[in-house]
Amino acid sequence: MANRVCCGYNAQADSELIINREEARVIRWIFNRYLEGDSFGKITSGLEKQGISSPTGKAKWNSEAISKLLSNEKYTGSVLLQKTMSFGGVQFKSNGELEQALIRNHHEAIISIRDFERVQQIKNERAKSQT
């Protein structure tokens, strides 16, 4: 599961994750826009105006896709194991039931750990201000 491909990466024959330069450009743009203060909605509009399809190939992005993308540690070159668990073929988010392990420098990073951590901080601050 550590080598599961996400937007911004391709898998080589040996399952090693390598950067997809065009998709990585989009990932960096999304992180930069969020760091500059853009909302999820403004980012989705910007992607649509540029004609950039979502990772699933849809013409329109949604806020949930942006939020998940901004929370994916794989963009720092790290992999967090045991984020989810599966029971009876249904996948659930682990809320402490499984001990997680962070593997750093697993593959080439698209964004810096510093920028990733700053994005997480901003996301948390924005979430708190909405409650």
C-alpha positions as CSV (number, residue, x, y, z in Angstrom):
1,M,0.0,0.0,0.0
2,A,3.0,2.3,0.5
3,N,3.4,2.5,-3.3
4,R,-0.2,3.2,-4.1
5,V,-0.2,5.8,-6.8
6,C,-1.9,9.2,-6.3
7,C,-2.2,12.2,-8.5
8,G,1.3,13.6,-9.2
9,Y,3.0,10.2,-9.4
10,N,3.3,7.2,-11.6
11,A,4.5,3.8,-10.6
12,Q,7.4,2.1,-12.3
13,A,7.4,-1.6,-13.0
14,D,9.0,-2.3,-9.6
15,S,6.1,-0.2,-8.0
16,E,8.5,2.7,-7.2
17,L,6.7,6.0,-7.2
18,I,8.1,8.5,-9.7
19,I,7.0,12.1,-10.2
20,N,4.6,12.8,-13.1
21,R,5.9,16.3,-14.0
22,E,2.7,17.7,-15.5
23,E,0.5,16.5,-12.6
24,A,3.2,17.6,-10.1
25,R,2.9,21.1,-11.5
26,V,-0.8,21.1,-10.7
27,I,-0.2,19.8,-7.2
28,R,2.3,22.6,-6.5
29,W,-0.1,25.1,-7.9
30,I,-2.9,23.9,-5.6
31,F,-0.6,24.0,-2.5
32,N,0.8,27.5,-3.5
33,R,-2.7,28.9,-4.0
34,Y,-3.9,27.5,-0.6
35,L,-0.8,29.0,1.1
36,E,-1.6,32.3,-0.6
37,G,-5.0,32.3,1.1
38,D,-7.3,30.9,-1.6
39,S,-10.3,28.8,-0.5
40,F,-11.1,25.4,-1.8
41,G,-13.8,26.9,-4.0
42,K,-11.4,29.5,-5.5
43,I,-8.9,26.8,-6.2
44,T,-11.5,24.6,-7.9
45,S,-12.5,27.6,-10.0
46,G,-8.9,28.3,-11.0
47,L,-8.4,24.7,-12.0
48,E,-11.6,24.7,-14.1
49,K,-10.6,28.0,-15.8
50,Q,-7.2,26.4,-16.7
51,G,-9.1,23.3,-18.2
52,I,-7.4,21.0,-15.7
53,S,-9.4,17.8,-15.1
54,S,-9.7,16.3,-11.7
55,P,-7.6,13.2,-10.8
56,T,-10.7,11.1,-11.7
57,G,-10.9,12.7,-15.1
58,K,-13.9,14.9,-14.3
59,A,-14.0,18.5,-15.8
60,K,-15.0,19.9,-12.4
61,W,-13.1,19.5,-9.2
62,N,-14.8,19.6,-5.8
63,S,-13.8,21.0,-2.4
64,E,-13.4,17.5,-0.9
65,A,-10.9,16.5,-3.6
66,I,-8.8,19.6,-2.8
67,S,-9.0,19.0,0.9
68,K,-7.9,15.4,0.6
69,L,-5.1,16.3,-1.8
70,L,-3.8,19.0,0.6
71,S,-3.8,16.4,3.4
72,N,-1.9,13.7,1.6
73,E,1.6,13.3,3.1
74,K,2.8,11.4,0.0
75,Y,3.5,14.8,-1.6
76,T,6.4,15.3,0.9
77,G,8.0,12.0,-0.1
78,S,6.6,10.3,3.0
79,V,4.1,7.5,3.5
80,L,1.8,7.1,6.5
81,L,0.9,3.5,7.0
82,Q,-2.3,2.2,8.6
83,K,-4.4,5.3,7.9
84,T,-7.3,3.0,7.1
85,M,-8.6,-0.5,7.9
86,S,-10.8,-2.9,6.2
87,F,-13.6,-5.0,7.5
88,G,-15.7,-7.2,5.3
89,G,-14.5,-5.5,2.2
90,V,-15.4,-2.0,3.6
91,Q,-12.7,0.5,4.2
92,F,-12.8,2.7,7.3
93,K,-10.5,5.5,8.5
94,S,-8.5,4.4,11.5
95,N,-9.1,6.6,14.5
96,G,-6.4,5.3,16.7
97,E,-7.4,1.6,16.4
98,L,-4.2,0.9,14.4
99,E,-0.8,2.1,15.3
100,Q,0.4,4.3,12.4
101,A,4.0,4.4,11.0
102,L,5.4,7.3,9.1
103,I,8.1,6.4,6.6
104,R,10.1,9.5,5.4
105,N,12.1,9.7,2.2
106,H,10.1,6.8,0.7
107,H,10.0,8.5,-2.7
108,E,10.8,11.9,-4.3
109,A,8.8,14.8,-2.8
110,I,6.7,17.2,-4.8
111,I,6.4,19.7,-2.0
112,S,8.4,20.5,1.1
113,I,7.5,19.2,4.5
114,R,7.5,22.8,5.7
115,D,4.9,23.8,3.2
116,F,2.8,20.7,3.9
117,E,2.9,21.4,7.6
118,R,1.9,25.0,7.1
119,V,-1.0,23.9,4.9
120,Q,-2.2,21.6,7.7
121,Q,-1.9,24.4,10.2
122,I,-4.0,26.7,8.0
123,K,-6.6,24.0,7.4
124,N,-6.9,23.5,11.2
125,E,-7.2,27.3,11.8
126,R,-9.8,27.7,9.2
127,A,-11.8,24.7,10.5
128,K,-11.7,26.1,14.0
129,S,-12.9,29.5,12.8
130,Q,-16.0,27.9,11.2
131,T,-17.2,26.3,14.4
